[in-house]
Amino acid sequence: MNDARPDRQSKFARYRARKKANGLREFRMWVPDVNASDFQERLNDQIARINASEDEREVMIFCEAAAEEMWRDLD
C-alpha cells in the first residue's frame, strides 16, 4: 500500500479545516474548456440561439444588469 496517499489526504483535510475555521466554504464549479476542439463551434451555436430567440433583448438586459451589479459589488 502507498503511504503517500493518506498523508496527502490528511494534508488537504487540514487545509480545508483551516479554511472552514476562517469562515470560508469550499466551492467547485465546472466551466467550459476553451481549449477543447469544439469549443468555438459550440459557442457560436449558443450565440446564434440567443440571437434567434424572441426573448433575446430581455435576456441581454437581464445579463447586463446582473454583470453590472456584480462589478459594482467588487468596488
C-alpha positions in Angstrom: 0.0 0.0 0.0 1.3 3.5 -0.8 1.8 5.6 2.3 1.8 8.9 0.4 -1.9 8.9 -0.3 -3.1 9.1 3.4 -0.6 11.9 4.1 -1.9 13.8 1.1 -5.5 13.3 2.1 -4.8 14.5 5.6 -2.9 17.5 4.2 -5.9 18.6 2.2 -8.3 17.8 5.1 -6.2 20.0 7.3 -6.2 22.7 4.7 -10.0 22.6 4.3 -10.4 22.6 8.1 -8.3 25.8 8.3 -10.3 27.5 5.6 -13.6 26.5 7.2 -12.4 27.8 10.6 -11.7 31.1 8.8 -15.4 31.3 7.8 -14.9 30.0 4.2 -16.8 27.4 2.3 -15.4 25.2 -0.4 -17.0 25.8 -3.8 -16.3 23.8 -7.0 -17.6 24.6 -10.5 -17.2 23.0 -13.9 -16.6 25.5 -16.7 -16.3 25.1 -20.4 -12.8 24.1 -21.6 -11.8 26.9 -24.0 -9.1 24.7 -25.4 -11.5 22.0 -26.5 -11.6 21.4 -30.2 -15.3 22.0 -30.5 -15.5 25.0 -28.1 -15.8 27.7 -30.7 -18.4 25.7 -32.6 -20.5 25.2 -29.5 -20.1 28.9 -28.5 -21.2 30.1 -32.0 -24.2 27.8 -31.8 -25.2 29.1 -28.4 -24.8 32.7 -29.6 -26.9 32.0 -32.7 -29.6 30.5 -30.5 -29.7 33.6 -28.2 -29.8 35.9 -31.2 -32.6 34.0 -32.8 -34.7 33.9 -29.6 -37.7 36.1 -29.3 -36.6 36.9 -25.7 -33.0 37.9 -26.7 -33.4 41.5 -25.8 -34.9 40.6 -22.4 -32.2 38.1 -21.7 -29.4 40.5 -22.6 -30.9 43.3 -20.4 -31.0 40.8 -17.5 -27.4 39.6 -18.1 -26.1 43.1 -18.4 -27.8 44.2 -15.2 -26.5 41.1 -13.4 -23.0 41.8 -14.6 -23.2 45.5 -13.7 -24.4 44.6 -10.2 -21.5 42.1 -9.8 -18.9 44.6 -10.8 -20.4 47.3 -8.6 -20.2 44.9 -5.6 -16.5 44.4 -6.3 -15.7 48.1 -5.8 
